């Protein structure tokens, strides 16, 4: 494993992405992360990380726009150098019920959740050192989709397929490709009604919700040299979801 790796996390200013950025900072990573609208939160994160002697830079990017991934990759390379690890986290869960506009919504979701990560990889992977990794934040919905999330679930299923295909393709170059698939995760910025919380929690083996830190801990492990023989896997963080 390379000392002081540079890791780029998309959607890193809030929620799971923020937890990942902070946890990787504790692990000694140099950090780059993107944000879309949360400029104040991004600036606060950079200041807090820098105060702890952690290299961190925030980059504005609207990854729902074609080509934005390319632009972000070039910006990070120009400012901080070669990226060791790429964490594709952008694309929060969203209801996508059947009805007029579903096809257009699916197109937009595939751009943000799938194509943007491929755009980043196109630029970053040729410069990525041996021992680097691409880690995709997928979703339990990609494997076990409920009703009313067809477009979102399809984008995450595509991410899972890309994970396995690229793992086989990039493995000979010394680059691992993995995914983490969270299930019910508690987020302060997206609270659920109590009755819905109880219903969801009853479907986990533990039974309870996870925290954003649970996902971040898994990401930290998977990007460490201790997971150096793990590739092509979609690892669930869902409390033992009961189907």
Long-range contacts (C-beta under 8 A, 24 or more apart in sequence): 1-131, 1-224, 1-225, 1-228, 2-84, 2-129, 2-131, 2-132, 4-28, 4-29, 4-30, 5-29, 5-30, 5-84, 5-85, 5-132, 5-223, 6-30, 6-31, 6-32, 6-76, 6-80, 6-81, 6-82, 6-83, 6-84, 6-85, 7-31, 7-32, 7-83, 7-84, 7-85, 7-86, 7-87, 7-223, 8-32, 8-33, 8-34, 8-72, 8-73, 8-76, 8-83, 8-85, 8-86, 8-87, 8-120, 8-124, 9-33, 9-34, 9-87, 9-89, 10-34, 10-61, 10-63, 10-72, 10-87, 10-88, 10-89, 10-90, 10-116, 10-117, 10-120, 11-35, 11-36, 11-63, 11-89, 11-90, 11-91, 11-92, 12-42, 12-45, 12-58, 12-89, 13-38, 13-41, 13-42, 13-45, 13-58, 14-38, 14-41, 14-189, 15-92, 15-187, 15-189, 15-190, 15-212, 16-89, 16-137, 16-182, 16-185, 16-187, 16-212, 16-215, 16-216, 17-87, 17-89, 17-90, 17-137, 18-45, 18-212, 19-211, 19-212, 19-213, 19-215, 19-216, 20-87, 20-89, 20-215, 20-216, 20-219, 20-220, 21-45, 21-49, 21-56, 22-49, 22-216, 23-213, 23-216, 23-217, 23-219, 23-220, 24-216, 24-219, 24-220, 24-223, 25-49, 25-52, 25-54, 25-56, 26-220, 27-220, 27-223, 27-224, 29-54, 29-85, 29-223, 30-54, 30-55, 30-56, 30-80, 31-55, 31-56, 31-57, 32-56, 32-57, 32-58, 32-59, 32-76, 32-79, 32-80, 32-83, 33-57, 33-58, 33-59, 34-58, 34-59, 34-60, 34-61, 34-63, 34-72, 34-90, 35-59, 35-60, 35-61, 36-60, 36-61, 36-62, 36-63, 36-90, 55-80, 63-90, 63-111, 63-112, 63-116, 64-108, 64-111, 64-112, 64-116, 65-111, 66-111, 66-115, 66-119, 67-119, 68-116, 68-119, 69-115, 69-116, 69-117, 69-118, 69-119, 69-120, 69-122, 69-123, 70-119, 70-120, 70-122, 70-123, 72-120, 73-119, 73-120, 73-122, 73-123, 73-124, 74-123, 76-124, 77-123, 77-124, 77-127, 82-124, 82-127, 82-128, 82-129, 83-124, 83-127, 83-128, 83-132, 84-128, 84-129, 84-131, 84-132, 84-133, 85-132, 85-133, 85-134, 85-135, 85-223, 86-117, 86-120, 86-121, 86-124, 86-128, 86-132, 86-133, 86-134, 86-135, 87-135, 87-136, 87-137, 87-219, 87-223, 88-116, 88-117, 88-120, 88-134, 88-135, 88-136, 88-137, 88-159, 89-137, 90-116, 90-117, 91-137, 91-155, 92-190, 93-139, 93-141, 93-149, 93-152, 94-149, 94-152, 95-148, 95-149, 95-152, 96-148, 96-149, 96-150, 96-151, 96-152, 97-147, 97-148, 98-148, 98-150, 102-150, 102-151, 105-151, 106-150, 106-151, 106-154, 106-155, 109-151, 109-152, 109-154, 109-155, 110-154, 110-155, 110-158, 113-152, 113-155, 113-156, 113-158, 113-159, 114-155, 114-158, 114-159, 114-162, 117-159, 117-162, 118-162, 121-166, 125-170, 125-173, 125-175, 128-175, 129-174, 130-173, 130-174, 130-175, 131-174, 131-175, 131-225, 131-228, 132-174, 132-175, 132-176, 133-175, 133-176, 133-177, 133-178, 133-222, 133-223, 133-231, 134-163, 134-166, 134-170, 134-175, 134-176, 134-177, 134-178, 135-177, 135-178, 135-179, 135-180, 135-219, 135-222, 135-223, 136-160, 136-162, 136-163, 136-177, 136-178, 136-179, 136-180, 137-179, 137-180, 137-182, 137-215, 137-219, 138-163, 138-179, 138-180, 138-181, 138-182, 138-234, 139-181, 139-182, 140-181, 140-182, 140-183, 140-236, 140-238, 140-241, 142-181, 142-234, 143-181, 143-234, 144-241, 144-243, 156-181, 160-234, 163-232, 163-233, 163-234, 164-232, 164-234, 167-231, 167-232, 168-232, 171-231, 171-232, 176-227, 176-228, 176-230, 176-231, 177-231, 177-232, 178-222, 178-230, 178-231, 178-232, 178-233, 178-234, 178-235, 179-233, 179-234, 179-235, 180-215, 180-218, 180-219, 180-222, 180-234, 180-235, 180-236, 180-237, 181-234, 181-235, 181-236, 181-237, 181-238, 182-210, 182-214, 182-215, 182-236, 182-237, 182-238, 183-210, 183-236, 183-237, 183-238, 183-239, 183-241, 184-209, 184-210, 184-238, 184-239, 185-209, 185-210, 185-211, 185-212, 185-214, 185-215, 185-237, 186-210, 186-211, 186-212, 187-212, 203-241, 203-242, 204-238, 204-239, 204-240, 204-241, 204-242, 205-239, 205-240, 205-241, 205-242, 206-239, 206-240, 207-239, 208-239, 209-239, 210-237, 210-238, 210-239
